[in-house]
């Protein structure tokens, strides 16, 4: 078998390929098309999902050092130490402003995608990562905690763009029979990013007072690696054909990603998709909010996305060290305990991806939220008895691991899948915008409010998340139908009764989704065939 590199056609790139061969080693013994596809998935996720996951955990280990830096800077400026309330507020803003940046990125990504395409958007996004890495690294030397806060905002913008652009790119370049497997690169690289943030935060590495700023320098590395690789990979063929009208470019992209010369069938499918979209009227956010036919689909997505963030897992990631410290663990072993949480999350994410098509979305979501409620309740009990029994902190630790595993079993990835499944094509862009807004605002709320909740309720703080998880599980049990292996028409029928509208017939479905006329060659039949296969 010939050796191939991630650029798909090494003879075109000379010395650059030789220099990049080490990066491509995991894929060099694969067929050309699969090597190209896996390289796009891995390096695309490395510069996108990995950075998002890394930023969920990277502030955990150096939290005490950052707070001390804030206090020292405040004394040098104003001649007095930080008040306790001000210190808590500054730290909460530092943690939670990441979500505000994510919201800004999610709101801006549709415009950037339209102008630059999927691959171009991912490449541009690396600029935000590099700028954020510089601000976060140099903030201590410049004696400016404002630089850290602005850096967290900018890296949030990077994550908001990445979490929309990457899944779209991977979904459009992947053959149908392995689309789910390739899509898992997104969630798995998020987990690996969390884990890497924990590893580098160990005291033996960068988790020291003299080195903590270099934790943020690492943000630039995956961005630079993506910049070295992604320019040599094809753009999304669907984007090239539908939006750029570049049929020759789309054909070449399909050939590289599919590994065959004759891609006429794939081109015709995209042509049919383009013809179907020419006469579709994409609904605005306001039209989606006013439409009675999708009212409960929208409510379901809003509640599921809110529970996804408000169920408490971000509180675990942002404040794991403080939680374990309060649980009574010795300071010198806390970083290693935290490391195990990232490993459990990665393992659970992989397992969930393997079983989702067998078990279904609804059971995994209900089980995940219900199990989280149980283990958060147990964690509360164990925290209240830790001073009476010396071995009780270990049960607190086990409860934290169980909460993480429960989250990753279903709630960790399925809400994004549901957003695409519960809405027809014309409503989907507006639905994703609303879902993204709810997602990032809820993320911000947890990061900002949890320190104050913890100070007020102490060991009972996690009961707030118990309430959220229970209510979420009950709602999903009562309202959400199973969407596995169902067409859009089947899903619409499932919601028709609760929306108090007539169940759509096949002819209505075609009118809603297609709204197109036959062309001179009668190719509208191809559109119907394509839509009926979903």
Secondary structure, 3 states (H helix, E strand, C coil): CCCCCCCCCHHHCHHHHHHHHHHHHHHCCCCHHHHHHHHHHHHHHHCCHHHHHHHHHHHHHCHHHHHHHHHHHHHHHHCCCCCHHHHHHHHHHHHHHHHHHHHHHHHHHHHHHHHHHHHHHHHHHHHHHHHHHHHHHHCCCCCCHHHHHHHHHHHHHHHHHHHHHHHHHHHHHCCHHHHHHHHHHHHHHHHHHHHHHHHHCCCCCCCCCCCCCHHHHCHHHHHHHHHHHHHHCCCCHHHHHHCCCCHHHHHHHHHHHHCCCCCHHHHHHHHHHHHHHHCCCCCCHHHHHHCHHHHHHHHHHHHHHHHHHHCCHHHHHHHHHHHHHHCCCCHHHHHHHHHHHHHHHHHHHHHHHHHHHHHCHHHHHHHHHHHHHHHHHHHHHHHHCCCCCCCHHHHHHHHHHHHHHHHHHCCCCHHHHHHHHCCCHHHHHHHHHHHHHHHHHHHHHHHHHHHHHHHHHHHHCCHHHHHHHHHHHHHHHHHCCCCCCCCHHHHHHHHHHHHCCCCCCHHHHHHHHCCCCCCCCCCHHHHHHHHHCC
